[in-house]
Amino acid sequence: MENNLPQGWELVKLVEQLNLLPTGVKEFDGTKKYFSTGSIHENEFKPEGEFTFTNRPSRANRIASIGDVLQARMKATDKGILIDEKLDKQLFSTGFLQIRPFGNTYNNKLLYYLIKSDFFLSQKNELATGSTQEALTDNGAKEILIPLPPLAEQHRIVAKLDALMQKVENYKQRIENIPTILKRFRQSVLAAAVSGKLTNKIEEENLPEDWKILFGKDVFEFITSGSRGWAEYYSETGKLFIRVTNLDFDTIKINTVPSKNKYVNPPQNAEGTRTKVRIGDILISITGDVGMVGLVEDNIEEAYINQHVCLARTKEGYYQKYIAYYISAMKGGRKYFDDVKRGATKSGLVLGDIKSLPIPLPPLEEQKEIVRRVEQLFAFADKIEVRYAKAKDMLDKMPQSILAKAFRGELVAQDPTDEPASVLLERIKAKKI
């Protein structure tokens, strides 16, 4: 690793200048909470239980002290911890590296930031070994290099990092409710659409006079579900096999990203023909999360449905998009399906439920106008969602960008009067003896 650090800094071996603690627990009285690497999720710490010295798991072979810094040994894993009063004197797994600075020579908080930075994690990943699960061994840890700033500058860096990381967290909290707000907005639009309020100036709950209520059996000329036993027709490159995975709530778009797709080479018989979709078909999930909707549009070529999806094909004179939006509305088809779904352990619908679905229908031209207005408002929400996704992506990447600047010496100004790290190294050497 090339050393381009500021003047007064040193690039040193982790295990030579910091105390990499070996495993081993002295006998203790009472019980202690035990934390494995699986106990750590973001900033949440959930112990796997409390144990005595004699009944503790074999991997519960570390005891941490305030100020210790731990990091998971596993490759591509960040489980960094700075031990505080709540975690003091508790048990930890041997799956962690445990690091303790020698005396007042490396700021504990800065060390915590370091082991969570790509500067450290990239080295850990490169040095990880193992046949079944790659992880950093003690020998591998001996090769890790770390930057050593002057002690006074370490404290300045920590103060700056704390302030910047708090700002990032504040920004994240400010935008985290946006997806929920957009979801509610879309459903409020659909609620207005299917009640007639989007195109009519009405306040009461009754439908406009020129609307009528029909049922699925009146609107759909063909209702079916996919066939069982198609596993033998699965293929790497065949025709799209639409499953519940391809559908979602609050949208009528069929999700065909590669990670969600499965393909089939369908049988050349009536079953294959019956379950083949056409443009304009409405697909509805009928098991598990019932009531998810997808409208088959011209971006989907030859495709088939599995047994957990219902295909409903409209008669002439009905606008498929309006009906699809109605079914996806929480105050429309979704409410009806929630009321009629059945199953003690797994909720589900039968085709009869689709046939008995009540559908409020305005005149055809109004159906089209409703869809136009819905999609205009949804497009506005989509733009906000794109901006949110960009902002979230930027905020997710920002901590590592900040940490990179910190450990290149670019976050705070250097002070020529600071005691250089070379002198600090001599003190570390003396404290190790």
N, C-alpha and C positions, 0 to 999 in steps of 0.2 A: 504494500500500500504506500503510495507516494506521500511524502510529508510536505504539505503546503501550508502548514500551520503558522500563525502569527509569531512574531518575535516574542520570546519569553515563554512560549508553550513548548511542551515536549510530547512526543509520540512514544508511548511506553507499552510494555506487556501487561495485560490485565492482571495475571496471577503473580507478577513480580512486584507490582506497586500497590496492589490491593489484596486483601485477605480472602481467598477463595476457600470457604470453610468446608472441611470434610464432613461426611455423614457420621452420625453417632449421637446417641442420646443418653445422658446420665440418668440413673434411676431417680424418679420423682414420686411424690405423694399425690393422692387425689387423682383428678382427671384433667385432661386438656383437650381442647377442640382440635380436630385434625382437618387440614386442608390439603387436597390433592390438586393437581393442575386442572382437573375437571371441576373443581369447586369455584374456579375463578371465571366470571363472565363480565367482561367490561370492567366496571367499577363495583361489581357486586361480589361478595365473598360469602359463600354458603358452605359451612363445614359439613363433612361427611359423618359427623358424630363426635361424641366425647369418649375418650378412652383412658384407661389407666396405663401405667408403664407396662404391665404384663399382658394386657389384652389388646394393645394397639396393633394395627396392621403392620406387616413387615416393612412396608415402604414409608411408614410414619417414623422416619428416623432422622428428623431435623427439628431443632427447637430454635425459633427466631427471637431476636432481641430488637428493641426499638432502634430504628436507624438502619437495620439490615436491608439489603436490596435483594430480591429474588426474581429469577426469570426462568421460565420453563426451558428445559433442555431440548424439547422436541423441535424438529425443523418446521419452519413456516408457522410458528406459533408465538404469539406475544401474550404472555401472562405476567407482565411485570408488576411487582408489588414493592411498595415502600412500607416497612413494618412500622405501625403506629401503636398507641396504647391499647387499642382493641385487639390487636394481633400479637402483642408482646407475650413471649413465653408460651406460645401455642405450637402445636406439632405441624410439620409440613412434610410433604412427600420428597423422596429422593429424586423425583422427577424435576426438581428445581435446582438451579445453581443458586448458591447462597453467598453473597459478597458483603464484606464488612470492611470499610476503610480503616487504615491504621491511624488511630487517633484523629486529630483535627487536621487531616491532610487532603481529603477529598470530600466535598460537600455531598451529604447523603442524598439530598433532593436532586442535585445535578447528576449523580450516579444513576438515580432512578430514571431521569429523563434520558440518560445515555443508553441504558439497556432497553429502552422502548424506541430508540431511534434506528433508522435504517443503517446508520453507521455501524451499530453493533449487530443488529439482526441479520444484515447481509453477510457479515463474517460468520455468525453462528450457523447460518444456513449452508454456507460453503464448506464449513468444517464438520458438519454433522455427518455421522456414519451410522451404519446398521443395515441389516438385511430385511427385517420386517418393519421396523419403525426407526427412521433416521433421527438421531439425536446427538447433541454435543456431549462428548465425554470430557473428563478432566484433562486428558491429554490434548484434546482439541482446544479446550479453553486456554491452554498455555500459549497458543498461537494468536489469540485475539489481541489486537492493538487498540489502545484507547488514547484519546487526547488528554493531556494534563495541563490545564491552564494555571496561571498563578492563583493562589488561594483567594486573594481579594477579588480577582476577576470572576472566579467561580461564584462567589456570592452575588455579584452584580448580574451575572448571567441568569442565575436562579430567579432573582427578583423580576427580571424582564420576562423570563419564560412563564412564570406564574401569572403575570399580568396579561400576556398575550394569549395563553391557553384559556384563561377565564373569559376573555373577549370572544374567542372562538366558540366556547361552550355557550355563552350568552346568545350568540348569533344562531347557533344550532337550535336552541330552545325557542327562539323567536319564529323559526320557520317550520318547526317540527309538526305543527298542527295544520299546515297548509293542505296536505293530502286529505285529511278528514274534512276540512272546510270545503274543498272542491267536490268531495264525494257527496256531501250534504247539498251543495249547490246543484249538482247534476240531478239528484233525486227531487229537489224542489222544482226544478224545471219540468221533470217528467210528471210530477204530481199535478202541476198546473196544466200540462199538455193533455193528460188523460181525463181531466175533470172539465175541460172546456174553457178554463180560465186563461189559457195562453192566447186564445183567439177570440174570446167573447168577454164582454164586460159584465161578468156575473159575480155576485158575492155569495149567494146561497150555494148549498151543497148539491142541489139538483142539477142534472145535466141540461144543457140547452135543449129547446123544444125539438129542433130538427135532428138531434142525435137519437140513435136507437141502440138497444142492447141486444146483441146476438150471442150465440154460444159457439164454442170451438167447432162443434159438429156442423154448424151453419156456414162457418167461414172457411174451414179447411176441407179440401176435397180428398186429402190423403194424409193419414196419420199412422206412423209406424215407429218401431224402435229397431236398433241393430240386432244382429244375430249373435248368439253365443258360439263359442268354439272356433273363433277365427285365429287362434294362436298359430295354428298350422300354416296360415297364409301370410304370417309376418315376413317382411322382406326389408333389406337395407335400402333399396332404391325403388320400391313399388309405388302404389298410389297412396295418397294421404288417407290415413285412418283417423277420423275425427273422434276424439274422446272427451270426457269431462274436462281433462287437463287443458284442452284447447278453448274452453269457455270460461267466462268470468261474470261476476256481478257488475252492475253499473256501466255496462257497455254492450253493444250488439256486434262488436267486431270479433271475429274468430282469430285467436292468437296462433299463428303458424310459425313462430320462431323455431329454429331447428331443435333446440333443447326440449321442446314440448311435443315434437312430432313423432309419430310412429307410422310405418308404411306397411302396406299389404299388397299381395298379388291376389285379387279377389277370385272366388270361384266363378266359373263360367256357367252359372245356372240362375234360377229365379231368385235365390237368396242374394246373389251379387247384384242383380238388377234392382231388387226391392230396396236395398239399403244404399244405393248410389244417390248422391245429392245432386240437385239442380240449382241453378242461379235463382234466388228468390226464396229458397226453402228456409224455414225457421227451425233452428235446432235448439232443444231445451234439455238441460240435465234433469234426469228423473230419479237418480239415486244419489245418496250422500248429500252434497250441497245442491238441493233441488232448486230449479228456477233460474239457473244461469242460461243466458240466451246468446245465440250467435246467428247472424244472418248471412247466408251464402251469397257472396257477391262475385263479380267477374274476375277477381284476383285469385280465386280458387278454381283449379281445373278439375280433373277427375278425382273424386274423393268419396269415401264411404263412412258410415257411422258404426260405432260399437253398441253393445246392448244397454249401456247406461245413458244413451242419448236418444231422445225422441225427435223424429223428423215430422214437421207439420207443413204441408204444402197448401197454399191458399187457392181459393177459387178465383175466377176472373172477377174483376171489379173491386178488389180490395188491395190496398197499398201495403205491401209486405213490411216496409220500414215502419210504418205507423204501428202495425200490429206487434212487431218485434219490440219497439220501444214501450208499448203498453205492457207487454208481458214482463219486461225488465224493470218496470216501475214498482217501487215498494208499495205504493198505494194502488197498484194495478194487479197484474198477474202474480207478482211475488207474494202479495198478501193472500191472495186466493190459494196459492200452492202451499203457503205456510199453514193455512187453516185445514187443508185436506190431506197433507202428507201423512203417511202412516208408516209404521214399523217400530217394533219395540226396541231394537238395538241399532237399526239403520233406517233413517227416514227415507221414504221413497214415494214416487208417484206411479200410477198406472195410466195406460193410454186413455182410459175412461175419464180421468181427471182433466186431460187436455180437451177432450170432447165437450165436457161440461163447463169449461172455462167461460165465464161471462166477459164479453168484450164490448165496451161502449164505442160505438162507431159514429163519427160525424159523416157528413157527405164526403165523397171521394176527394173533391178539390180542397176541402178543409183538412182532410187527412194529410194531403201533400203540403199544405201551408203550415200545419203543425210541425211536420218533420223539418221543414225549412227553418222554422224558428228555433226548434230544438237544436238542430245542428249548428245554427249560427251562435247560439249561446254556448254550446259544447265546445265550439272552436275557440271561443274566448277563454274558456276554462283550460283547454289544451295548451294555449299559449302560456298561461300562468304556470301550468304544470311543467312545461319545458324550461321555463325560467327557474322554477323551483329545483328541478333536477340538476341544472347547471350550477346553481348556488350550493346545493347540497354536495355535489361532487367537488366543488372548489373547497368547501369547508372540510370535507373528509380528507382532502389532500393537504390542507394547510398545516396541521400539526407537524407532519414530517418535513414540510418545507421550512417551518420555523426551526425545528430541531437541527436540520442540516446547516442552516445559517449559524446556529448557536455553536455547533461543534467545528465549524470552519473559522470561528472567531469573528464573525461578522455581525453579531447581534448587539453587542455593546462595544463602546470605545475602549481601546487598550490604554492603560495608564503606565507611562514609563517608570513611575516611581514604585509600581508593584514589585514585590519580591518575585523574581523569575522562578519558573517551575524547576529549573535545574537545582536551585537551592532547596526547594520543597522536596525534591528527590532525595537529597541528603538526609533530611529530617525523616522521610519515610523509611529510609534504610536504617536509621538509628532506632526507630520505633519497632522495626521488625525483629531486632536482636533481643 
